[in-house]
Amino acid sequence: MKSLNLLLIPSLALMISAPALAEFSATPSEAEALAKQAYLYGFPVVEMYKTLYAQAVDKDGPDYKAPFNQIGNTARVFTPKDTAFITPNSDTPYSFVWLDLRAEPQVLTLPAVDGSRYYSTQLIDLYTQNFAYLGTRTTGNKGGHFLVAGPHWKGPKPANVDKVVRSEGDIVYGLYRTQLFDDKDLDKVQQIQQGYKVQPLSEYLKQPAPPAAPAIDWPAPQADMSDSPALFRYLDFMLGFAQPVASETELFKRLAKIDVGPGAAFDEKSLSPEQLAALQRGIEAGKAEFADLKKTKIDTHQLTSGDFFGTREHLKNNYLYRYVGANMGIFGNSAAEANYLGYFTDAKGQPANAAKQNYTLHFKKGELPPAKAFWSLTMYDAKTKLLVDNPLDRYLINSRMLGQLHKDADGGLTLYVQHDSPGTDKVSNWLPAPDGPFYGVLRVYMPGPTLANGQWKLPLLIPTAR
């Protein structure tokens, strides 16, 4: 990897004083413990870099969307062919923008939309933390103009801007969701997406543009970048665009001993086999801690998505929780925007596997998911974490489909979760699963209070004979 031009670092003084400039000095036992911390901290950042590179840098790649400070729209629902990030939803066609705020702020314009349609713009920092939202829940459906500024912009709020949103880093990911009612609604969604606009502040105010920021030499991703010591090299690179905050000072004093931190230049090729082995053991220890948390707290629904996604203040520097979010469903919404409830195991505590069992999921009368906007249950292949190809091209069942589903005699709703068709009389309620391990995610957009206070209970997957 070529070293980052010093002009790209927001604060040269901060970079020079950073303790991470020290070279690798940890003993093998120290390196293992520090690598675990650095891995849990850095995994979300590096996973985010993969998406950044695929969507905004690699113009010849299959997942390229648009250059920086321009919106890329996807006027269709996601399918199994979409692989840019894991556990995608297929209810809301996405729009994407990567904002480079080094030279000046950017102004996002949202169009007004009908009050019955949900839409949102989720603003995500380079640590995968959701630091702001625009749209239905926060700013309404009336649209508006919103200025997104980096950490070094000091200007006043322009009179014709509705709100200023400040980012702690110089690069921001804007992820737009526009609710799709049905296949006939795609044209309307596309019209709404065309109303999403991004402009430099100078252009918006019709003023001369400031000097452009220096070009960036983006390092190409490599296959093992999230699972090997190479992760620390990409992390060092990314920290040049989003300096750690004051509460992380002590952490990076420690990580400096393995050459990880702002201003550092980790190079795994310069390390001995013993040092590399120690770092790899630390990475594996981090993975093991996640696996234990998933088995004991996540699969048993003691922790939910609301614990893993949100602002820095919400996460309170819990890097394991931030890691969980990035590992299981990167770019998930904060709890107030949407709640994600996972089906990883069945009612008996066994891993969900449609090669071994069929399953039913029963909602009692009057006990559908409490959503102010809408709810959706989406199926994923547990091996790939992507949508599941199936003969119906059906990847989910959501609240907009209730009129097409057969209700039980008592007014409840039973869904059939399995690989093979349950028969013509039940196919309307069939959520196709892969012929193997799977998981489902129930998304509840703008959840009602009965979900947050625990009054509403999640129904469990009931295994039946295949």
For each residue, the residues with C-beta under 8 A, 3 or more apart:
1: 219 233 234 237
2: 217 219
3: 265
4: 8 9 216 217 237 240
5: 8 214 216 217
6: 9 12 15
7: 214
8: 4 5 102 213 214 216 240 241
9: 4 6 12 14 15 240 262 263
10: 14 102 150 151 152 170 241 243
11: 14 15 243
12: 6 9 15 16
13: 16 17
14: 9 10 11 17 18 243 262 263
15: 6 9 11 12 18 240 262 263
16: 12 13 21 263
17: 13 14
18: 14 15 21 252 256 261 262 263 264
19: 22 252 253 256 261
20: 236 252 255 256 259 260 261 262 263 264
21: 16 18 256 263 264
22: 19 25 256 257 259
23: 259
24: 31 257 258 259 270 271 275
25: 22 257
26: 30 31 34 257 258 278
27: 30 31
28: 31 32 274 275 277 278
29: 32 33 278
30: 26 27 33 34 257 258
31: 24 26 27 28 34 35 257 258 275 278 279 282
32: 28 29 35 36 278 279 281 282 285
33: 29 30 36 37 282
34: 26 30 31 37 38 254 255 257 258 260 282
35: 31 32 38 39 229 232 258 278 279 280 281 282 283 285 286
36: 32 33 39 40 282 283 285 286 289
37: 33 34 40 41 251 254 255 282 319
38: 34 35 41 42 231 232 235 255 258 260 282
39: 35 36 42 43 231 282 283 286 287
40: 36 37 43 286 289 290 319 320 322 323
41: 37 38 45 235 251 255 319 323
42: 38 39 45 46 231 232 234 235 260
43: 39 40 46 47 226 231 286 323 326 327
44: 47 48 127 128 322 323 325 326 330
45: 41 42 48 49 126 127 128 234 235 238 239
46: 42 43 49 50 225 226 231 234 235 238
47: 43 44 50 51 128 226 326 327 330
48: 44 45 51 52 124 126 127 128 173 238 326 330
49: 45 46 52 53 221 234 237 238
50: 46 47 53 54 221 225 226
51: 47 48 54 55 84 85 173 330 331
52: 48 49 55 56 57 98 171 173
53: 49 50 56 57 58 218 220 221
54: 50 51 57 58 61 63 64 84 221
55: 51 52 63 64 65 66 72 84 96 98
56: 52 53 64 65 66 67 68 98
57: 52 53 54 218
58: 53 54 61 63 64
59: 64 67
60: 64
61: 54 58 64
62: 83
63: 54 55 58 82 83 84
64: 54 55 56 58 59 60 61 72
65: 55 56 72 74 96
66: 55 56 70 71 72 96 97 98
67: 56 59 70
68: 56 98 99 100
69: 97 98 99 100 106 198 200
70: 66 67 97 198
71: 66 95 96 97 176 193 196 197 198
72: 55 64 65 66 95 96 97
73: 93 94 95 96 190 193 194 196
74: 65 78 93 94 95 96
75: 93 186 189 190 193
76: 79 93 186
77: 90 91 93 180 395
78: 74 82 88 89 90 94 387 395
79: 76 82 90 387 393 395
80: 386 387 388 389 395
81:
82: 63 78 79 88 386 387
83: 62 63 386
84: 51 54 55 63
85: 51 88 330 331
86: 328 329 330 384 385 386
87: 328 329 330 332 380 385 441
88: 78 82 85 94 386 387
89: 78 92 177 376 378 396 443
90: 77 78 79 378 387 395 396
91: 77 179 180 374 376 378 396 398 443
92: 89 118 119 177 178 179 180
93: 73 74 75 76 77 177 178 180 186 189 193
94: 73 74 78 88 175 176 177
95: 71 72 73 74 175 176 178 193 196
96: 55 65 66 71 72 73 74 173 174 175 176
97: 66 69 70 71 72 108 173 174 176 198
98: 52 55 56 66 68 69 171 172 173 174
99: 68 69 106 148 171 172 173 174 198
100: 68 69 103 170 171 213
101: 104 105 106 148 149 150 153 167 170 171 172
102: 8 10 150 170 213
103: 100 200 209 210 211 212 213
104: 101 153 200 201 202 209 210
105: 101 147 148 149 150 153 155 200 201
106: 69 99 101 147 148 198 199 200 201
107: 145 146 147 148 161 198 199 200 201 204
108: 97 121 134 145 146 147 148 174 196 197 198
109: 143 144 145 146 195 196 197 198 199
110: 119 121 134 135 139 143 144 146 195 196
111: 143 192 195 196
112: 141 142 143
113: 117 119 141 143 178 192
114: 117 141
115: 141
116:
117: 113 114 136 141 178 179 181 192
118: 92 135 136 177 179 373 374 445 446
119: 92 110 113 135 136 141 176 177 178 179 192
120: 133 134 135 136 137 138 176 177 333 337
121: 108 110 133 134 135 174 175 176 196
122: 130 133 174 175 176 177 331 333 337
123: 130 131 132 133 134 148 165 167 172 173 174
124: 48 128 129 130 131 172 173 174 175 331
125: 128 129 131 167 168 169 172 173 242 312
126: 45 48 169 171 172 173 238 241 242
127: 44 45 48 169 242 312 322
128: 44 45 47 48 124 125 322 325 326 330 331
129: 124 125 310 311 312 315 322
130: 122 123 124 133 309 310 311 333 334 337
131: 123 124 125 165 167 168 311 312
132: 123 138 165
133: 120 121 122 123 130 137 138 139 334 337
134: 108 110 120 121 123 138 139 144 146 163 165
135: 110 118 119 120 121 138 139 140 141
136: 117 118 119 120 140 141 373 446
137: 120 133 336 337 373 446
138: 120 132 133 134 135
139: 110 133 134 135 142 144 146 162 163
140: 135 136
141: 112 113 114 115 117 119 135 136
142: 112 139
143: 109 110 111 112 113 195
144: 109 110 134 139 162 163
145: 107 108 109 160 161 162 204
146: 107 108 109 110 134 139 161 162 163 164 165
147: 105 106 107 108 157 158 161 163 164 165 201
148: 99 101 105 106 107 108 123 165 166 167 172 174
149: 101 105 153 155 164 165 166 167
150: 10 101 102 105 153 166 167 169 170
151: 10 166 167 168 169 170 243
152: 10 170
153: 101 104 105 149 150 166
154:
155: 105 149 201
156:
157: 147 161 164
158: 147 161 201 204 205
159:
160: 145
161: 107 145 146 147 157 158 164
162: 139 144 145 146
163: 134 139 144 146 147
164: 146 147 149 157 161
165: 123 131 132 134 146 147 148 149
166: 148 149 150 151 153
167: 101 123 125 131 148 149 150 151 170 172
168: 125 131 151 242 245 312
169: 125 126 127 150 151 172 241 242 243
170: 10 100 101 102 150 151 152 167 241 242
171: 52 98 99 100 101 126 241 242
172: 98 99 101 123 124 125 126 148 167 169
173: 48 51 52 96 97 98 99 123 124 125 126 331
174: 96 97 98 99 108 121 122 123 124 148 198
175: 94 95 96 121 122 124 331
176: 71 94 95 96 97 119 120 121 122 193 196
177: 89 92 93 94 118 119 120 122
178: 92 93 95 113 117 119 189 192 193
179: 91 92 117 118 119 189 373 374
180: 77 91 92 93 185 186 189
181: 117 184 185 400
182: 185 400
183: 186
184: 181 187
185: 180 181 182 188 189
186: 75 76 93 180 183 189 190
187: 184 190 191
188: 185 191 192
189: 75 93 178 179 180 185 186 192 193
190: 73 75 186 187 193 194
191: 187 188 194 195
192: 111 113 117 119 178 188 189 195 196
193: 71 73 75 93 95 176 178 189 190 196
194: 73 190 191
195: 109 110 111 143 191 192
196: 71 73 95 108 109 110 111 121 176 192 193
197: 71 108 109
198: 69 70 71 97 99 106 107 108 109 174
199: 106 107 109 203 204
200: 69 103 104 105 106 107 203 204 209
201: 104 105 106 107 147 155 158 204 205
202: 104 205 207 208 209 210
203: 199 200 206 209
204: 107 145 158 199 200 201
205: 158 201 202
206: 203
207: 202
208: 202
209: 103 104 200 202 203 212
210: 103 104 202
211: 103
212: 103 209
213: 8 100 102 103
214: 5 7 8
215:
216: 4 5 8
217: 2 4 5
218: 53 57
219: 1 2 233 234 237
220: 53
221: 49 50 53 54 225 234
222: 225 230
223:
224: 227 228 230
225: 46 50 221 222 228 230 231 234
226: 43 46 47 50 231
227: 224 231 283
228: 224 225 231 268 280 283
229: 35 232 233 266 268 271 276 279 280 283
230: 222 224 225 233 234 268
231: 38 39 42 43 46 225 226 227 228 234 235 283
232: 35 38 42 229 235 236 258 259 260 266 268 279
233: 1 219 229 230 236 237 265 266 267 268
234: 1 42 45 46 49 219 221 225 230 231 237 238
235: 38 41 42 45 46 231 232 238 239 260 266
236: 20 232 233 239 240 259 260 261 262 264 265 266
237: 1 4 49 219 233 234 240
238: 45 46 48 49 126 234 235 241 242
239: 45 235 236 242 243 244 261 262 263 264
240: 4 8 9 15 236 237 262 263
241: 8 10 126 169 170 171 238
242: 125 126 127 168 169 170 171 238 239
243: 10 11 14 151 169 239 262
244: 239 248 249 251 252 261 262
245: 168 248 312
246: 249
247: 317
248: 244 245 251 252 317
249: 244 246 252 253
250: 253 254
251: 37 41 244 248 254 255
252: 18 19 20 244 248 249 255 256 260 261 262
253: 19 249 250 256
254: 34 37 250 251 257
255: 20 34 37 38 41 251 252 258 260 261
256: 18 19 20 21 22 252 253 259 260 261 264
257: 22 24 25 26 30 31 34 254
258: 24 26 30 31 34 35 38 232 255 266 279
259: 20 22 23 24 232 236 256 264 265 266 267
260: 20 34 38 42 232 235 236 252 255 256 264 266
261: 18 19 20 236 239 244 252 255 256 264
262: 9 14 15 18 20 236 239 240 243 244 252
263: 9 14 15 16 18 20 21 239 240
264: 18 20 21 236 239 256 259 260 261
265: 3 233 236 259
266: 229 232 233 235 236 258 259 260
267: 233 259 270 271
268: 228 229 230 232 233 271 276 279
269:
270: 24 267
271: 24 229 267 268 275 276 279
272: 275 276
273: 276 277
274: 28 277 278
275: 24 28 31 271 272 278 279
276: 229 268 271 272 273 279 280
277: 28 273 274 280 281
278: 26 28 29 31 32 35 274 275 281 282
279: 31 32 35 229 232 258 268 271 275 276 282 283
280: 35 228 229 276 277 283 284
281: 32 35 277 278 284 285
282: 31 32 33 34 35 36 37 38 39 278 279 285 286
283: 35 36 39 227 228 229 231 279 280 286 287
284: 280 281 287 288
285: 32 35 36 281 282 288 289
286: 35 36 39 40 43 282 283 289 290 323
287: 39 283 284 290 291
288: 284 285 291 292
289: 36 40 285 286 292 293 320
290: 40 286 287 293 294 320 323 324 327
291: 287 288 294 295
292: 288 289 295 296
293: 289 290 296 297 298 303 320 324
294: 290 291 297 298 299 324 328 344
295: 291 292 298 299
296: 292 293 299 300 302
297: 293 294 300 302 303
298: 293 294 295 301 302 303 324 328 342 344
299: 294 295 296 342 344 345 349
300: 296 297 349
301: 298 304 341 342 458
302: 296 297 298
303: 293 297 298 307 308
304: 301 307 335 339 340 341
305: 308 309 325 329 332 333 335 338 339 340 341 342
306: 309 310 334 335 339
307: 303 304 321 324
308: 303 305 315 321 322 324 325 328 332
309: 130 305 306 325 332 333 334 335
310: 129 130 306 313 314 315 334 335
311: 129 130 131 314 315 334
312: 125 127 129 131 168 245 315 317
313: 310 316
314: 310 311 334
315: 129 308 310 311 312 318 321 322
316: 313
317: 247 248 312
318: 315 321 322
319: 37 40 41 322 323
320: 40 289 290 293 323 324
321: 307 308 315 318 324 325
322: 40 44 127 128 129 308 315 318 319 325 326
323: 40 41 43 44 286 290 319 320 326 327
324: 290 293 294 298 307 308 320 321 327 328
325: 44 128 305 308 309 321 322 328 329 330 332
326: 43 44 47 48 128 322 323 330
327: 43 47 290 323 324 330
328: 86 87 294 298 308 324 325 342 385
329: 86 87 305 325 332 340 441
330: 44 47 48 51 85 86 87 128 325 326 327
331: 51 85 122 124 128 173 175
332: 87 305 308 309 325 329 338 340
333: 120 122 130 305 309 337 338 340 445
334: 130 133 306 309 310 311 314 337 338
335: 304 305 306 309 310 338 339 447 452
336: 137 446 447
337: 120 122 130 133 137 333 334 445 446
338: 305 332 333 334 335 443 444 445 446 447
339: 304 305 306 335 443 444 447 451 452
340: 304 305 329 332 333 441 442 443 444
341: 301 304 305 441 442 444 458
342: 298 299 301 305 328 439 440 441 442
343: 352 361 439 440 441 442 461
344: 294 298 299 351 352 382 439
345: 299 348 349 350 351 352 461
346: 349 350 351 352 357 359 460 461 462 463
347: 460 461 462 463
348: 345 463
349: 299 300 345 346
350: 345 346 353 357 463
351: 344 345 346 382 437
352: 343 344 345 346 359 382 433 437 438 439 440 461
353: 350 356 357 436 437 438
354: 357 358 359 417 418 419 433 434 435 436 437 438 466
355: 419 435 436 437
356: 353 466
357: 346 350 353 354 418 463 464 465 466
358: 354 416 417 418 419 420 422 463 464 465 466
359: 346 352 354 416 417 418 433 461 462 463 464
360: 414 415 416 417 461 462 464
361: 343 377 414 415 417 459 460 461 462
362: 408 412 413 414 415 459 462
363: 367 368 369 412 413 414 415 459
364: 367 412 459
365: 408 410 411 412
366: 411
367: 363 364 412 456 457 459
368: 363 375 399 402 413
369: 363 375 399 442 444 447 451 456
370: 444 447 448 449 450 451 456
371: 374 375 399 444 445 446 447 448
372: 445 446 447 448
373: 118 136 137 179 445 446
374: 91 118 179 371 398 399 400 445
375: 368 369 371 398 399 442 443 444 445
376: 89 91 396 397 398 399 442 443 445
377: 361 396 397 398 415 431 440 441 442 443
378: 89 90 91 387 395 396 440 441 443
379: 387 388 395 396 417 431 432 433 434 438 440
380: 87 384 385 386 387 388 438 439 440 441
381: 384 385 386 387 388 434 436 437 438
382: 344 351 352 385 434 436 437 438 439
383: 434 436 437
384: 86 380 381
385: 86 87 328 380 381 382
386: 80 82 83 86 88 380 381
387: 78 79 80 82 88 90 378 379 380 381 395
388: 80 379 380 381 395 432 433 434 438
389: 80
390: 393 394 395 432
391: 421 432
392: 427 430 432
393: 79 390
394: 390 397 430 431 432
395: 77 78 79 80 90 378 379 387 388 390
396: 89 90 91 376 377 378 379 431
397: 376 377 394 401 405 415 429 431
398: 91 374 375 376 377 401
399: 368 369 371 374 375 376 402
400: 181 182 374
401: 397 398 404 405
402: 368 399 405 413
403:
404: 401 428
405: 397 401 402 413 428 429
406: 426 428 429
407: 411 412 413
408: 362 365 411 412 413 414
409:
410: 365
411: 365 366 407 408
412: 362 363 364 365 367 407 408
413: 362 363 368 402 405 407 408 429
414: 360 361 362 363 408 429
415: 360 361 362 363 377 397 429 430 431
416: 358 359 360 422 426 429 430 431
417: 354 358 359 360 361 379 431 433 440 461
418: 354 357 358 359 422 430 432 433 466
419: 354 355 358 432 433 434 435
420: 358 466
421: 391 424 427 430
422: 358 416 418 426 427 429 430
423: 426 427
424: 421 427
425:
426: 406 416 422 423 429 430
427: 392 421 422 423 424 430
428: 404 405 406
429: 397 405 406 413 414 415 416 422 426
430: 392 394 415 416 418 421 422 426 427
431: 377 379 394 396 397 415 416 417 440
432: 379 388 390 391 392 394 418 419
433: 352 354 359 379 388 417 418 419 438
434: 354 379 381 382 383 388 419 437 438
435: 354 355 419
436: 353 354 355 381 382 383
437: 351 352 353 354 355 381 382 383 434
438: 352 353 354 379 380 381 382 388 433 434
439: 342 343 344 352 380 382
440: 342 343 352 377 378 379 380 417 431 461
441: 87 329 340 341 342 343 377 378 380
442: 340 341 342 343 369 375 376 377 458
443: 89 91 338 339 340 375 376 377 378
444: 338 339 340 341 369 370 371 375 447 451
445: 118 333 337 338 371 372 373 374 375 376
446: 118 136 137 336 337 338 371 372 373
447: 335 336 338 339 369 370 371 372 444 451 452
448: 370 371 372 451 452 456
449: 370 452 453 455
450: 370 453 455 456
451: 339 369 370 444 447 448 455 456
452: 335 339 447 448 449
453: 449 450
454: 457
455: 449 450 451
456: 367 369 370 448 450 451
457: 367 454
458: 301 341 442
459: 361 362 363 364 367
460: 346 347 361
461: 343 345 346 347 352 359 360 361 417 440
462: 346 347 359 360 361 362
463: 346 347 348 350 357 358 359
464: 357 358 359 360
465: 357 358
466: 354 356 357 358 418 420
